[in-house]
Amino acid sequence: MYPRFSDLINGLFGTNIILPIQTYGFFVASAFVTAGMFVYFELKRKAKAGIIPTLEKTVIKGKAPSAGELALTGLLYFVIGFKIMGIILNYHSFTENPQDYLLSTQGSIIGGLVLMVLSVGWSYWNIRKVKLDKPVEVKIKVPAEQLTPSIVLIAAFTGILGAKLFDMAEHLGDFFRDPLGTLFSFSGLTFYGGLITAAFAVGVYGNRNKIKWPVMADVAAPALMIAYAVGRIGCQLSGDGCWGVPNLEPKPEWLSFLPNWMWAFNYPHNVLNEGLLLPGCDGKFCHALHQPVFPTPFYETTICTLFFLILWFIRKKIAIPGMLASIYLILNGIERFIIENIRVNIKYNLLGFETTQAQVIAILLMLTGIAGIFYFSKRYSKQNPIMD
């Protein structure tokens, strides 16, 4: 396993570098970037087809920066300079535990003050150059694809917040034992919590920018599927605990061509340090599970990549808004419901059946997707929507 991204690089190329980047965090960030790329392509395509109207925004030209704006800019860059200079001066300490450092009060006040002064001065100088004696309102056209950075940032913030809240709800004991540690830990993220909160926030943002909910959902559907696939790569490579139940069965003959780790894996050097101590290992991550388990993150990456290709292939063939998003919900629910059967998770007794939080949500998503297909088909049955 590769808890840090530099461990992965060193394993592949035989180098010996140390980077303060966690493998799991790297792939979570990569998932958002990947999703943003496909959202950009879809927004641009749908705008060109006339499905998304051209946006108009009013901006004030020639307005001088207010004291509050300059103060906010200064505060932001003070924090950045405070941390960056602190990292440079204490790089080894930072690489040992990056997230603890970022959430601590450690840093360089001098670095913060220098960057604050430079940023405020630069901002003031640039805005003063275009200042007018009498500011005027100007209407500008904004291509839909230019909304992509805002969509990704909104999805990232609300998604991570929702994922953390749902995980805390499922592990209340851990939260009550260490509220701050649990809240600010980078581990423990529930995908469906992130999906629900991010979908709502992005939908609201799209609606405010004249992108209807069904259209915005269709834009996001393929991106969400491939983002999940990319994120699960981080789970597999870091060994973050999203693995399956013990698998002591011999690999079937018809799968003999596959590497053994694709059937059962004990996640050596996992980031959680779970399992037995590895002989001769003296590093920070020196444990392996005492029993091999199903590598469920690998399975999810494989399945969701296939589902993404399906959604990407059919997206231009579906004319009815909301239909692609409905299909996504069904595929997402099927994948997660099945994988939960061999995945480690907390089980609940619901109406006499043992199930997990994710399986309950997966069923609801599948039912929502089926209902969506009927609803949108009926809603647009008397119309002739443009093929997108």
PyMOL commands that set and color helices and strands:
alter all, ss='L'
color gray80, all
select helices_A, chain A and resi 5-13+23-48+67-89+91-96+98-102+109-129+144-170+172-177+179-184+191-208+213-238+253-255+260-262+296-317+323-342+357-379
alter helices_A, ss='H'
color red, helices_A
select strands_A, chain A and resi 55-61+136-142+276-277+287-288+347-350+353-356
alter strands_A, ss='S'
color yellow, strands_A
deselect
rebuild
show_as cartoon
